[in-house]
Amino acid sequence: MSSSPLSPADCIAVENELGANNYHPLDVIINRAEGIWVWDVDGNKYLDFLAAYSAVNQGHCHPRIREAAIGQMARITLTSRAFRNDQLPLLYRKLHEMSGMDVSLPMNSGAEAVETAFKAARKWGEKVKGIAGGSQEIIVCSDNFHGRTISIISASTEEQYRDGFGPLTPGFVMADYGDIEALEAAITPNTCAFVVEPIQGEAGIRIPPEGYLAAAGRLCRERNVLLIFDEIQSGLGRCGKLFAYQYEDVVPDGLIVGKALSGGFYPVSAFLASREVMDVFTPGDHGSTFGGNPLGCAIALAALEVIEEERLAERSAELGAWFLEQLRTIESPHIREIRGRGLFIGLELDEPARPYCEALQEEGLLCKETHENVIRFAPPLVIGRDDLEWAFERIRKVLTD
């Protein structure tokens, strides 16, 4: 027995009454999407300028990925890792070919992949570097966002993420983002890893000073510290390269990916690392019933092939540079700074960004505020220049009205 569709007002009322109050969404109720466009329950059409926080870099419901998902659903979806499946080796090989990393460990959510990286780094610190067990330290950066599990919020400087959730997990040391001297000062004999976003997404698309990542790589090598990049948001073409760290001459020991690894169809994430790092795991140390399942692997493989074959990173670089140039022509006393790489752009205001996002919704453009006063622009990478021009006119109108 199926219930009748709810009215928009009823959808909001039921969500507010029966759902946890852990998000503050715009009041648009989406029930269909294709490519760069989404439609609400009333049939209104919007240009998606958030791309599910970069999870749909390939566009909504990409036919190639959909075909892979449906085909795999008809065969087998889950075996658990108690048995092997024929899709996991294909994903392993593709991740190795595209990233250059030795090995990978698939999980589901981005936060799970971050937790996997933390565990690998800590065990490497004890078993390989020789740090006394329980003394391992991981350096993270101010204003980072790696997820919201207990251990991840313990590595955060955002008070809201930590408030009321103690006792927090020890073993994290903070260094100011983009400050190589702060990183050097934070390293001790107990430091096993430095985990950092090459571009901070949730913090408002913050880009470190040129040369910071390369300097961090040299410092970590000198001090025998693992360098691990969290590319869950910035990676897989979003920033104009396959990975954001590739803007500098640096090779990480570990790489965390998620979001667009699934093309938006199904949660898939992975921790990629050198053989030395990943070999600290033995059977039973870590796992996931769903991590590496055949459905997720088939979807992720197709998602990666779309990024590669449709040259989405190159497309992001070209269109992002043009769009940044256009945005910087807008004359508004409320704009503090516009920054970005590829189609990963933050527009910082001197006042709250939420009203601007609501006004853009009225104009048919969906985006979202981050850190109160920054508007994040991150459309699906399949977008065309004509659609970016359409979006720009609406952004300029809202910012100058």
Buried (B, 14 or more C-beta within 10 A) or exposed (E): EEEEEBEBEEBBEEBEEEEEEEEEEBEBBBEEBEBBBBBBBEEEEBBBBBBBBBBBBBBBBBEBBBEBBEEBEEEBBEBEBEEEBEBBEBBBEBBBEBBEBBBBBBBBBBBBBBBBBBBBBBBBBBEBBEBEEEBBBBBBBBBBBBBEBEBBBBBBBBEEBBEEEEEBBEBBBBBBBBBBEBBBEBBEEBBBBBBBBBBBBBBBBBBBEEEBBBBBBEBBBEBBBBBBBBBBBBBBBBBBBBBBBBBBEBEBBBBBBBBBBBBBBBBBBBBBBBEEBBBBBEEEEBBBEBBBBBBBBBBBBBBBBBBBEBEBBBBBBBBBBBBBEBBEEBEBEBBBEBBBBBBBBBBBBEEEBBEBBBBBBEBBBBBBBBBEBBBBBBBBBBBEEEBBEBBBEBBBEBBEE
